[in-house]
Amino acid sequence: MRHRALPHRPWPPKYIGTPKIYLATVLDAFSRRLLGYAMGEHHDAALVGASLKMATATRGGRKDGTIFHSVRGSEY
């Protein structure tokens, strides 16, 4: 029996011979502006470090009083 496509039904991800690509982003909580991002084949601290490095460069270097908050993820 085939399932019919229904509105508002979740679409399961399909990985058919395609490697996973992970994305790490850094958003400004006030402006919701994307400050930095990085993509990679591994979900690790190096990926997060690269996105933080880009965010720091976007803001013109290190700023005193900047707080980085992660909702989840031990990599952060």
mmCIF file of the N, C-alpha and C atoms, coordinates in Angstrom:
data_MODEL
# 
_entry.id   MODEL 
# 
loop_
_atom_site.group_PDB 
_atom_site.id 
_atom_site.type_symbol 
_atom_site.label_atom_id 
_atom_site.label_alt_id 
_atom_site.label_comp_id 
_atom_site.label_asym_id 
_atom_site.label_entity_id 
_atom_site.label_seq_id 
_atom_site.pdbx_PDB_ins_code 
_atom_site.Cartn_x 
_atom_site.Cartn_y 
_atom_site.Cartn_z 
_atom_site.occupancy 
_atom_site.B_iso_or_equiv 
_atom_site.pdbx_formal_charge 
_atom_site.auth_seq_id 
_atom_site.auth_comp_id 
_atom_site.auth_asym_id 
_atom_site.auth_atom_id 
_atom_site.pdbx_PDB_model_num 
ATOM 1   N N  . MET A 1 1  ? 0.846  -1.173 0.000  1.00 0.00 ? 1  MET A N  1 
ATOM 2   C CA . MET A 1 1  ? 0.000  0.000  0.000  1.00 0.00 ? 1  MET A CA 1 
ATOM 3   C C  . MET A 1 1  ? 0.895  1.242  0.000  1.00 0.00 ? 1  MET A C  1 
ATOM 4   N N  . ARG A 1 2  ? 0.656  2.138  -0.909 1.00 0.00 ? 2  ARG A N  1 
ATOM 5   C CA . ARG A 1 2  ? 1.415  3.393  -0.967 1.00 0.00 ? 2  ARG A CA 1 
ATOM 6   C C  . ARG A 1 2  ? 0.742  4.447  -0.107 1.00 0.00 ? 2  ARG A C  1 
ATOM 7   N N  . HIS A 1 3  ? 1.566  5.249  0.528  1.00 0.00 ? 3  HIS A N  1 
ATOM 8   C CA . HIS A 1 3  ? 1.031  6.353  1.320  1.00 0.00 ? 3  HIS A CA 1 
ATOM 9   C C  . HIS A 1 3  ? 0.851  7.559  0.422  1.00 0.00 ? 3  HIS A C  1 
ATOM 10  N N  . ARG A 1 4  ? -0.263 8.199  0.560  1.00 0.00 ? 4  ARG A N  1 
ATOM 11  C CA . ARG A 1 4  ? -0.515 9.425  -0.209 1.00 0.00 ? 4  ARG A CA 1 
ATOM 12  C C  . ARG A 1 4  ? 0.225  10.582 0.437  1.00 0.00 ? 4  ARG A C  1 
ATOM 13  N N  . ALA A 1 5  ? 0.671  11.514 -0.370 1.00 0.00 ? 5  ALA A N  1 
ATOM 14  C CA . ALA A 1 5  ? 1.295  12.732 0.145  1.00 0.00 ? 5  ALA A CA 1 
ATOM 15  C C  . ALA A 1 5  ? 0.213  13.611 0.753  1.00 0.00 ? 5  ALA A C  1 
ATOM 16  N N  . LEU A 1 6  ? 0.375  13.942 1.997  1.00 0.00 ? 6  LEU A N  1 
ATOM 17  C CA . LEU A 1 6  ? -0.600 14.774 2.693  1.00 0.00 ? 6  LEU A CA 1 
ATOM 18  C C  . LEU A 1 6  ? 0.032  16.105 3.066  1.00 0.00 ? 6  LEU A C  1 
ATOM 19  N N  . PRO A 1 7  ? -0.748 17.176 3.063  1.00 0.00 ? 7  PRO A N  1 
ATOM 20  C CA . PRO A 1 7  ? -0.191 18.457 3.491  1.00 0.00 ? 7  PRO A CA 1 
ATOM 21  C C  . PRO A 1 7  ? 0.217  18.395 4.964  1.00 0.00 ? 7  PRO A C  1 
ATOM 22  N N  . HIS A 1 8  ? 1.248  19.126 5.296  1.00 0.00 ? 8  HIS A N  1 
ATOM 23  C CA . HIS A 1 8  ? 1.755  19.247 6.669  1.00 0.00 ? 8  HIS A CA 1 
ATOM 24  C C  . HIS A 1 8  ? 2.324  17.937 7.209  1.00 0.00 ? 8  HIS A C  1 
ATOM 25  N N  . ARG A 1 9  ? 2.644  17.023 6.324  1.00 0.00 ? 9  ARG A N  1 
ATOM 26  C CA . ARG A 1 9  ? 3.255  15.777 6.754  1.00 0.00 ? 9  ARG A CA 1 
ATOM 27  C C  . ARG A 1 9  ? 4.769  15.909 6.607  1.00 0.00 ? 9  ARG A C  1 
ATOM 28  N N  . PRO A 1 10 ? 5.533  15.503 7.614  1.00 0.00 ? 10 PRO A N  1 
ATOM 29  C CA . PRO A 1 10 ? 6.988  15.660 7.525  1.00 0.00 ? 10 PRO A CA 1 
ATOM 30  C C  . PRO A 1 10 ? 7.569  14.885 6.352  1.00 0.00 ? 10 PRO A C  1 
ATOM 31  N N  . TRP A 1 11 ? 8.583  15.448 5.751  1.00 0.00 ? 11 TRP A N  1 
ATOM 32  C CA . TRP A 1 11 ? 9.290  14.783 4.668  1.00 0.00 ? 11 TRP A CA 1 
ATOM 33  C C  . TRP A 1 11 ? 10.560 14.181 5.227  1.00 0.00 ? 11 TRP A C  1 
ATOM 34  N N  . PRO A 1 12 ? 10.716 12.878 5.169  1.00 0.00 ? 12 PRO A N  1 
ATOM 35  C CA . PRO A 1 12 ? 11.932 12.269 5.699  1.00 0.00 ? 12 PRO A CA 1 
ATOM 36  C C  . PRO A 1 12 ? 13.126 12.594 4.799  1.00 0.00 ? 12 PRO A C  1 
ATOM 37  N N  . PRO A 1 13 ? 14.289 12.836 5.394  1.00 0.00 ? 13 PRO A N  1 
ATOM 38  C CA . PRO A 1 13 ? 15.469 13.117 4.568  1.00 0.00 ? 13 PRO A CA 1 
ATOM 39  C C  . PRO A 1 13 ? 15.898 11.873 3.809  1.00 0.00 ? 13 PRO A C  1 
ATOM 40  N N  . LYS A 1 14 ? 16.451 12.091 2.653  1.00 0.00 ? 14 LYS A N  1 
ATOM 41  C CA . LYS A 1 14 ? 16.954 10.980 1.856  1.00 0.00 ? 14 LYS A CA 1 
ATOM 42  C C  . LYS A 1 14 ? 18.404 11.254 1.509  1.00 0.00 ? 14 LYS A C  1 
ATOM 43  N N  . TYR A 1 15 ? 19.250 10.305 1.824  1.00 0.00 ? 15 TYR A N  1 
ATOM 44  C CA . TYR A 1 15 ? 20.667 10.401 1.504  1.00 0.00 ? 15 TYR A CA 1 
ATOM 45  C C  . TYR A 1 15 ? 20.994 9.228  0.596  1.00 0.00 ? 15 TYR A C  1 
ATOM 46  N N  . ILE A 1 16 ? 21.046 9.489  -0.675 1.00 0.00 ? 16 ILE A N  1 
ATOM 47  C CA . ILE A 1 16 ? 21.316 8.430  -1.639 1.00 0.00 ? 16 ILE A CA 1 
ATOM 48  C C  . ILE A 1 16 ? 22.670 8.707  -2.278 1.00 0.00 ? 16 ILE A C  1 
ATOM 49  N N  . GLY A 1 17 ? 23.697 8.105  -1.740 1.00 0.00 ? 17 GLY A N  1 
ATOM 50  C CA . GLY A 1 17 ? 25.031 8.269  -2.295 1.00 0.00 ? 17 GLY A CA 1 
ATOM 51  C C  . GLY A 1 17 ? 25.584 9.671  -2.190 1.00 0.00 ? 17 GLY A C  1 
ATOM 52  N N  . THR A 1 18 ? 24.997 10.492 -1.342 1.00 0.00 ? 18 THR A N  1 
ATOM 53  C CA . THR A 1 18 ? 25.436 11.869 -1.179 1.00 0.00 ? 18 THR A CA 1 
ATOM 54  C C  . THR A 1 18 ? 26.007 12.040 0.218  1.00 0.00 ? 18 THR A C  1 
ATOM 55  N N  . PRO A 1 19 ? 27.206 12.585 0.338  1.00 0.00 ? 19 PRO A N  1 
ATOM 56  C CA . PRO A 1 19 ? 27.766 12.796 1.681  1.00 0.00 ? 19 PRO A CA 1 
ATOM 57  C C  . PRO A 1 19 ? 27.018 13.917 2.415  1.00 0.00 ? 19 PRO A C  1 
ATOM 58  N N  . LYS A 1 20 ? 27.013 13.823 3.716  1.00 0.00 ? 20 LYS A N  1 
ATOM 59  C CA . LYS A 1 20 ? 26.386 14.871 4.519  1.00 0.00 ? 20 LYS A CA 1 
ATOM 60  C C  . LYS A 1 20 ? 27.308 16.083 4.570  1.00 0.00 ? 20 LYS A C  1 
ATOM 61  N N  . ILE A 1 21 ? 26.709 17.244 4.531  1.00 0.00 ? 21 ILE A N  1 
ATOM 62  C CA . ILE A 1 21 ? 27.443 18.493 4.699  1.00 0.00 ? 21 ILE A CA 1 
ATOM 63  C C  . ILE A 1 21 ? 26.829 19.188 5.911  1.00 0.00 ? 21 ILE A C  1 
ATOM 64  N N  . TYR A 1 22 ? 27.655 19.564 6.861  1.00 0.00 ? 22 TYR A N  1 
ATOM 65  C CA . TYR A 1 22 ? 27.189 20.235 8.068  1.00 0.00 ? 22 TYR A CA 1 
ATOM 66  C C  . TYR A 1 22 ? 27.403 21.739 7.932  1.00 0.00 ? 22 TYR A C  1 
ATOM 67  N N  . LEU A 1 23 ? 26.519 22.502 8.544  1.00 0.00 ? 23 LEU A N  1 
ATOM 68  C CA . LEU A 1 23 ? 26.581 23.960 8.509  1.00 0.00 ? 23 LEU A CA 1 
ATOM 69  C C  . LEU A 1 23 ? 26.552 24.486 9.932  1.00 0.00 ? 23 LEU A C  1 
ATOM 70  N N  . ALA A 1 24 ? 27.520 25.336 10.259 1.00 0.00 ? 24 ALA A N  1 
ATOM 71  C CA . ALA A 1 24 ? 27.542 26.021 11.553 1.00 0.00 ? 24 ALA A CA 1 
ATOM 72  C C  . ALA A 1 24 ? 27.377 27.510 11.278 1.00 0.00 ? 24 ALA A C  1 
ATOM 73  N N  . THR A 1 25 ? 26.488 28.154 12.011 1.00 0.00 ? 25 THR A N  1 
ATOM 74  C CA . THR A 1 25 ? 26.239 29.581 11.804 1.00 0.00 ? 25 THR A CA 1 
ATOM 75  C C  . THR A 1 25 ? 26.353 30.345 13.115 1.00 0.00 ? 25 THR A C  1 
ATOM 76  N N  . VAL A 1 26 ? 26.657 31.639 12.982 1.00 0.00 ? 26 VAL A N  1 
ATOM 77  C CA . VAL A 1 26 ? 26.678 32.550 14.125 1.00 0.00 ? 26 VAL A CA 1 
ATOM 78  C C  . VAL A 1 26 ? 25.763 33.717 13.765 1.00 0.00 ? 26 VAL A C  1 
ATOM 79  N N  . LEU A 1 27 ? 24.702 33.898 14.556 1.00 0.00 ? 27 LEU A N  1 
ATOM 80  C CA . LEU A 1 27 ? 23.748 34.978 14.327 1.00 0.00 ? 27 LEU A CA 1 
ATOM 81  C C  . LEU A 1 27 ? 23.859 36.019 15.415 1.00 0.00 ? 27 LEU A C  1 
ATOM 82  N N  . ASP A 1 28 ? 23.681 37.285 15.059 1.00 0.00 ? 28 ASP A N  1 
ATOM 83  C CA . ASP A 1 28 ? 23.581 38.357 16.043 1.00 0.00 ? 28 ASP A CA 1 
ATOM 84  C C  . ASP A 1 28 ? 22.185 38.260 16.646 1.00 0.00 ? 28 ASP A C  1 
ATOM 85  N N  . ALA A 1 29 ? 22.090 38.073 17.950 1.00 0.00 ? 29 ALA A N  1 
ATOM 86  C CA . ALA A 1 29 ? 20.791 37.869 18.607 1.00 0.00 ? 29 ALA A CA 1 
ATOM 87  C C  . ALA A 1 29 ? 19.893 39.100 18.525 1.00 0.00 ? 29 ALA A C  1 
ATOM 88  N N  . PHE A 1 30 ? 20.488 40.287 18.451 1.00 0.00 ? 30 PHE A N  1 
ATOM 89  C CA . PHE A 1 30 ? 19.670 41.505 18.388 1.00 0.00 ? 30 PHE A CA 1 
ATOM 90  C C  . PHE A 1 30 ? 19.158 41.771 16.987 1.00 0.00 ? 30 PHE A C  1 
ATOM 91  N N  . SER A 1 31 ? 20.067 41.808 16.012 1.00 0.00 ? 31 SER A N  1 
ATOM 92  C CA . SER A 1 31 ? 19.674 42.154 14.642 1.00 0.00 ? 31 SER A CA 1 
ATOM 93  C C  . SER A 1 31 ? 19.263 40.956 13.812 1.00 0.00 ? 31 SER A C  1 
ATOM 94  N N  . ARG A 1 32 ? 19.538 39.743 14.291 1.00 0.00 ? 32 ARG A N  1 
ATOM 95  C CA . ARG A 1 32 ? 19.307 38.485 13.575 1.00 0.00 ? 32 ARG A CA 1 
ATOM 96  C C  . ARG A 1 32 ? 20.126 38.412 12.292 1.00 0.00 ? 32 ARG A C  1 
ATOM 97  N N  . ARG A 1 33 ? 21.201 39.189 12.241 1.00 0.00 ? 33 ARG A N  1 
ATOM 98  C CA . ARG A 1 33 ? 22.093 39.205 11.083 1.00 0.00 ? 33 ARG A CA 1 
ATOM 99  C C  . ARG A 1 33 ? 23.043 38.004 11.142 1.00 0.00 ? 33 ARG A C  1 
ATOM 100 N N  . LEU A 1 34 ? 23.263 37.376 9.996  1.00 0.00 ? 34 LEU A N  1 
ATOM 101 C CA . LEU A 1 34 ? 24.219 36.283 9.909  1.00 0.00 ? 34 LEU A CA 1 
ATOM 102 C C  . LEU A 1 34 ? 25.622 36.876 9.913  1.00 0.00 ? 34 LEU A C  1 
ATOM 103 N N  . LEU A 1 35 ? 26.410 36.542 10.930 1.00 0.00 ? 35 LEU A N  1 
ATOM 104 C CA . LEU A 1 35 ? 27.759 37.092 11.058 1.00 0.00 ? 35 LEU A CA 1 
ATOM 105 C C  . LEU A 1 35 ? 28.821 36.157 10.505 1.00 0.00 ? 35 LEU A C  1 
ATOM 106 N N  . GLY A 1 36 ? 28.600 34.856 10.630 1.00 0.00 ? 36 GLY A N  1 
ATOM 107 C CA . GLY A 1 36 ? 29.594 33.910 10.150 1.00 0.00 ? 36 GLY A CA 1 
ATOM 108 C C  . GLY A 1 36 ? 28.981 32.546 9.910  1.00 0.00 ? 36 GLY A C  1 
ATOM 109 N N  . TYR A 1 37 ? 29.622 31.797 9.028  1.00 0.00 ? 37 TYR A N  1 
ATOM 110 C CA . TYR A 1 37 ? 29.167 30.441 8.752  1.00 0.00 ? 37 TYR A CA 1 
ATOM 111 C C  . TYR A 1 37 ? 30.338 29.608 8.269  1.00 0.00 ? 37 TYR A C  1 
ATOM 112 N N  . ALA A 1 38 ? 30.198 28.311 8.374  1.00 0.00 ? 38 ALA A N  1 
ATOM 113 C CA . ALA A 1 38 ? 31.197 27.383 7.855  1.00 0.00 ? 38 ALA A CA 1 
ATOM 114 C C  . ALA A 1 38 ? 30.479 26.084 7.500  1.00 0.00 ? 38 ALA A C  1 
ATOM 115 N N  . MET A 1 39 ? 30.969 25.421 6.463  1.00 0.00 ? 39 MET A N  1 
ATOM 116 C CA . MET A 1 39 ? 30.427 24.143 6.040  1.00 0.00 ? 39 MET A CA 1 
ATOM 117 C C  . MET A 1 39 ? 31.546 23.114 6.022  1.00 0.00 ? 39 MET A C  1 
ATOM 118 N N  . GLY A 1 40 ? 31.207 21.888 6.370  1.00 0.00 ? 40 GLY A N  1 
ATOM 119 C CA . GLY A 1 40 ? 32.212 20.839 6.367  1.00 0.00 ? 40 GLY A CA 1 
ATOM 120 C C  . GLY A 1 40 ? 31.597 19.457 6.392  1.00 0.00 ? 40 GLY A C  1 
ATOM 121 N N  . GLU A 1 41 ? 32.446 18.475 6.186  1.00 0.00 ? 41 GLU A N  1 
ATOM 122 C CA . GLU A 1 41 ? 31.997 17.089 6.168  1.00 0.00 ? 41 GLU A CA 1 
ATOM 123 C C  . GLU A 1 41 ? 31.889 16.486 7.565  1.00 0.00 ? 41 GLU A C  1 
ATOM 124 N N  . HIS A 1 42 ? 32.450 17.173 8.576  1.00 0.00 ? 42 HIS A N  1 
ATOM 125 C CA . HIS A 1 42 ? 32.428 16.661 9.951  1.00 0.00 ? 42 HIS A CA 1 
ATOM 126 C C  . HIS A 1 42 ? 31.802 17.686 10.876 1.00 0.00 ? 42 HIS A C  1 
ATOM 127 N N  . HIS A 1 43 ? 31.006 17.198 11.802 1.00 0.00 ? 43 HIS A N  1 
ATOM 128 C CA . HIS A 1 43 ? 30.345 18.029 12.806 1.00 0.00 ? 43 HIS A CA 1 
ATOM 129 C C  . HIS A 1 43 ? 31.258 18.071 14.026 1.00 0.00 ? 43 HIS A C  1 
ATOM 130 N N  . ASP A 1 44 ? 32.199 19.018 14.032 1.00 0.00 ? 44 ASP A N  1 
ATOM 131 C CA . ASP A 1 44 ? 33.185 19.049 15.100 1.00 0.00 ? 44 ASP A CA 1 
ATOM 132 C C  . ASP A 1 44 ? 33.524 20.486 15.501 1.00 0.00 ? 44 ASP A C  1 
ATOM 133 N N  . ALA A 1 45 ? 34.420 20.607 16.482 1.00 0.00 ? 45 ALA A N  1 
ATOM 134 C CA . ALA A 1 45 ? 34.791 21.920 17.007 1.00 0.00 ? 45 ALA A CA 1 
ATOM 135 C C  . ALA A 1 45 ? 35.494 22.783 15.963 1.00 0.00 ? 45 ALA A C  1 
ATOM 136 N N  . ALA A 1 46 ? 36.205 22.180 15.025 1.00 0.00 ? 46 ALA A N  1 
ATOM 137 C CA . ALA A 1 46 ? 36.885 22.951 13.979 1.00 0.00 ? 46 ALA A CA 1 
ATOM 138 C C  . ALA A 1 46 ? 35.868 23.688 13.098 1.00 0.00 ? 46 ALA A C  1 
ATOM 139 N N  . LEU A 1 47 ? 34.753 23.053 12.831 1.00 0.00 ? 47 LEU A N  1 
ATOM 140 C CA . LEU A 1 47 ? 33.700 23.680 12.038 1.00 0.00 ? 47 LEU A CA 1 
ATOM 141 C C  . LEU A 1 47 ? 33.145 24.908 12.761 1.00 0.00 ? 47 LEU A C  1 
ATOM 142 N N  . VAL A 1 48 ? 32.903 24.758 14.040 1.00 0.00 ? 48 VAL A N  1 
ATOM 143 C CA . VAL A 1 48 ? 32.391 25.859 14.849 1.00 0.00 ? 48 VAL A CA 1 
ATOM 144 C C  . VAL A 1 48 ? 33.431 26.978 14.946 1.00 0.00 ? 48 VAL A C  1 
ATOM 145 N N  . GLY A 1 49 ? 34.683 26.602 15.132 1.00 0.00 ? 49 GLY A N  1 
ATOM 146 C CA . GLY A 1 49 ? 35.753 27.603 15.207 1.00 0.00 ? 49 GLY A CA 1 
ATOM 147 C C  . GLY A 1 49 ? 35.849 28.440 13.949 1.00 0.00 ? 49 GLY A C  1 
ATOM 148 N N  . ALA A 1 50 ? 35.669 27.800 12.800 1.00 0.00 ? 50 ALA A N  1 
ATOM 149 C CA . ALA A 1 50 ? 35.720 28.525 11.526 1.00 0.00 ? 50 ALA A CA 1 
ATOM 150 C C  . ALA A 1 50 ? 34.573 29.529 11.416 1.00 0.00 ? 50 ALA A C  1 
ATOM 151 N N  . SER A 1 51 ? 33.381 29.148 11.874 1.00 0.00 ? 51 SER A N  1 
ATOM 152 C CA . SER A 1 51 ? 32.251 30.085 11.810 1.00 0.00 ? 51 SER A CA 1 
ATOM 153 C C  . SER A 1 51 ? 32.447 31.246 12.786 1.00 0.00 ? 51 SER A C  1 
ATOM 154 N N  . LEU A 1 52 ? 33.026 30.976 13.953 1.00 0.00 ? 52 LEU A N  1 
ATOM 155 C CA . LEU A 1 52 ? 33.318 32.052 14.907 1.00 0.00 ? 52 LEU A CA 1 
ATOM 156 C C  . LEU A 1 52 ? 34.394 32.991 14.374 1.00 0.00 ? 52 LEU A C  1 
ATOM 157 N N  . LYS A 1 53 ? 35.377 32.436 13.693 1.00 0.00 ? 53 LYS A N  1 
ATOM 158 C CA . LYS A 1 53 ? 36.443 33.254 13.109 1.00 0.00 ? 53 LYS A CA 1 
ATOM 159 C C  . LYS A 1 53 ? 35.864 34.209 12.060 1.00 0.00 ? 53 LYS A C  1 
ATOM 160 N N  . MET A 1 54 ? 34.951 33.700 11.220 1.00 0.00 ? 54 MET A N  1 
ATOM 161 C CA . MET A 1 54 ? 34.317 34.558 10.227 1.00 0.00 ? 54 MET A CA 1 
ATOM 162 C C  . MET A 1 54 ? 33.463 35.637 10.901 1.00 0.00 ? 54 MET A C  1 
ATOM 163 N N  . ALA A 1 55 ? 32.736 35.276 11.947 1.00 0.00 ? 55 ALA A N  1 
ATOM 164 C CA . ALA A 1 55 ? 31.901 36.247 12.656 1.00 0.00 ? 55 ALA A CA 1 
ATOM 165 C C  . ALA A 1 55 ? 32.753 37.349 13.275 1.00 0.00 ? 55 ALA A C  1 
ATOM 166 N N  . THR A 1 56 ? 33.898 36.976 13.831 1.00 0.00 ? 56 THR A N  1 
ATOM 167 C CA . THR A 1 56 ? 34.800 37.966 14.421 1.00 0.00 ? 56 THR A CA 1 
ATOM 168 C C  . THR A 1 56 ? 35.316 38.924 13.349 1.00 0.00 ? 56 THR A C  1 
ATOM 169 N N  . ALA A 1 57 ? 35.684 38.392 12.189 1.00 0.00 ? 57 ALA A N  1 
ATOM 170 C CA . ALA A 1 57 ? 36.167 39.233 11.096 1.00 0.00 ? 57 ALA A CA 1 
ATOM 171 C C  . ALA A 1 57 ? 35.056 40.151 10.577 1.00 0.00 ? 57 ALA A C  1 
ATOM 172 N N  . THR A 1 58 ? 33.833 39.651 10.534 1.00 0.00 ? 58 THR A N  1 
ATOM 173 C CA . THR A 1 58 ? 32.698 40.452 10.062 1.00 0.00 ? 58 THR A CA 1 
ATOM 174 C C  . THR A 1 58 ? 32.480 41.665 10.957 1.00 0.00 ? 58 THR A C  1 
ATOM 175 N N  . ARG A 1 59 ? 32.664 41.478 12.246 1.00 0.00 ? 59 ARG A N  1 
ATOM 176 C CA . ARG A 1 59 ? 32.471 42.564 13.215 1.00 0.00 ? 59 ARG A CA 1 
ATOM 177 C C  . ARG A 1 59 ? 33.711 43.444 13.386 1.00 0.00 ? 59 ARG A C  1 
ATOM 178 N N  . GLY A 1 60 ? 34.769 43.161 12.642 1.00 0.00 ? 60 GLY A N  1 
ATOM 179 C CA . GLY A 1 60 ? 35.953 44.016 12.702 1.00 0.00 ? 60 GLY A CA 1 
ATOM 180 C C  . GLY A 1 60 ? 36.926 43.662 13.809 1.00 0.00 ? 60 GLY A C  1 
ATOM 181 N N  . GLY A 1 61 ? 36.978 42.410 14.197 1.00 0.00 ? 61 GLY A N  1 
ATOM 182 C CA . GLY A 1 61 ? 37.914 41.963 15.224 1.00 0.00 ? 61 GLY A CA 1 
ATOM 183 C C  . GLY A 1 61 ? 37.232 41.730 16.556 1.00 0.00 ? 61 GLY A C  1 
ATOM 184 N N  . ARG A 1 62 ? 38.044 41.404 17.549 1.00 0.00 ? 62 ARG A N  1 
ATOM 185 C CA . ARG A 1 62 ? 37.506 41.116 18.885 1.00 0.00 ? 62 ARG A CA 1 
ATOM 186 C C  . ARG A 1 62 ? 36.905 42.358 19.512 1.00 0.00 ? 62 ARG A C  1 
ATOM 187 N N  . LYS A 1 63 ? 35.775 42.176 20.157 1.00 0.00 ? 63 LYS A N  1 
ATOM 188 C CA . LYS A 1 63 ? 35.080 43.261 20.845 1.00 0.00 ? 63 LYS A CA 1 
ATOM 189 C C  . LYS A 1 63 ? 34.913 42.890 22.308 1.00 0.00 ? 63 LYS A C  1 
ATOM 190 N N  . ASP A 1 64 ? 35.281 43.784 23.207 1.00 0.00 ? 64 ASP A N  1 
ATOM 191 C CA . ASP A 1 64 ? 35.086 43.545 24.632 1.00 0.00 ? 64 ASP A CA 1 
ATOM 192 C C  . ASP A 1 64 ? 33.590 43.466 24.941 1.00 0.00 ? 64 ASP A C  1 
ATOM 193 N N  . GLY A 1 65 ? 33.230 42.556 25.810 1.00 0.00 ? 65 GLY A N  1 
ATOM 194 C CA . GLY A 1 65 ? 31.849 42.425 26.240 1.00 0.00 ? 65 GLY A CA 1 
ATOM 195 C C  . GLY A 1 65 ? 30.990 41.543 25.357 1.00 0.00 ? 65 GLY A C  1 
ATOM 196 N N  . THR A 1 66 ? 31.569 40.956 24.323 1.00 0.00 ? 66 THR A N  1 
ATOM 197 C CA . THR A 1 66 ? 30.804 40.071 23.450 1.00 0.00 ? 66 THR A CA 1 
ATOM 198 C C  . THR A 1 66 ? 30.532 38.752 24.164 1.00 0.00 ? 66 THR A C  1 
ATOM 199 N N  . ILE A 1 67 ? 29.307 38.287 24.076 1.00 0.00 ? 67 ILE A N  1 
ATOM 200 C CA . ILE A 1 67 ? 28.915 37.024 24.692 1.00 0.00 ? 67 ILE A CA 1 
ATOM 201 C C  . ILE A 1 67 ? 28.486 36.073 23.589 1.00 0.00 ? 67 ILE A C  1 
ATOM 202 N N  . PHE A 1 68 ? 29.024 34.857 23.619 1.00 0.00 ? 68 PHE A N  1 
ATOM 203 C CA . PHE A 1 68 ? 28.598 33.823 22.678 1.00 0.00 ? 68 PHE A CA 1 
ATOM 204 C C  . PHE A 1 68 ? 27.765 32.823 23.452 1.00 0.00 ? 68 PHE A C  1 
ATOM 205 N N  . HIS A 1 69 ? 26.552 32.592 22.991 1.00 0.00 ? 69 HIS A N  1 
ATOM 206 C CA . HIS A 1 69 ? 25.635 31.678 23.672 1.00 0.00 ? 69 HIS A CA 1 
ATOM 207 C C  . HIS A 1 69 ? 25.197 30.588 22.712 1.00 0.00 ? 69 HIS A C  1 
ATOM 208 N N  . SER A 1 70 ? 25.290 29.346 23.150 1.00 0.00 ? 70 SER A N  1 
ATOM 209 C CA . SER A 1 70 ? 24.848 28.208 22.354 1.00 0.00 ? 70 SER A CA 1 
ATOM 210 C C  . SER A 1 70 ? 23.656 27.566 23.025 1.00 0.00 ? 70 SER A C  1 
ATOM 211 N N  . VAL A 1 71 ? 22.618 27.320 22.253 1.00 0.00 ? 71 VAL A N  1 
ATOM 212 C CA . VAL A 1 71 ? 21.430 26.674 22.776 1.00 0.00 ? 71 VAL A CA 1 
ATOM 213 C C  . VAL A 1 71 ? 21.705 25.194 23.012 1.00 0.00 ? 71 VAL A C  1 
ATOM 214 N N  . ARG A 1 72 ? 22.428 24.583 22.081 1.00 0.00 ? 72 ARG A N  1 
ATOM 215 C CA . ARG A 1 72 ? 22.802 23.165 22.240 1.00 0.00 ? 72 ARG A CA 1 
ATOM 216 C C  . ARG A 1 72 ? 24.073 22.903 21.470 1.00 0.00 ? 72 ARG A C  1 
ATOM 217 N N  . GLY A 1 73 ? 24.688 21.797 21.800 1.00 0.00 ? 73 GLY A N  1 
ATOM 218 C CA . GLY A 1 73 ? 25.879 21.383 21.079 1.00 0.00 ? 73 GLY A CA 1 
ATOM 219 C C  . GLY A 1 73 ? 27.140 21.495 21.898 1.00 0.00 ? 73 GLY A C  1 
ATOM 220 N N  . SER A 1 74 ? 27.776 20.384 22.145 1.00 0.00 ? 74 SER A N  1 
ATOM 221 C CA . SER A 1 74 ? 29.002 20.393 22.931 1.00 0.00 ? 74 SER A CA 1 
ATOM 222 C C  . SER A 1 74 ? 30.174 20.960 22.140 1.00 0.00 ? 74 SER A C  1 
ATOM 223 N N  . GLU A 1 75 ? 30.062 21.050 20.820 1.00 0.00 ? 75 GLU A N  1 
ATOM 224 C CA . GLU A 1 75 ? 31.132 21.601 20.005 1.00 0.00 ? 75 GLU A CA 1 
ATOM 225 C C  . GLU A 1 75 ? 31.347 23.078 20.299 1.00 0.00 ? 75 GLU A C  1 
ATOM 226 N N  . TYR A 1 76 ? 30.303 23.743 20.744 1.00 0.00 ? 76 TYR A N  1 
ATOM 227 C CA . TYR A 1 76 ? 30.396 25.162 21.009 1.00 0.00 ? 76 TYR A CA 1 
ATOM 228 C C  . TYR A 1 76 ? 31.013 25.402 22.364 1.00 0.00 ? 76 TYR A C  1 
# 
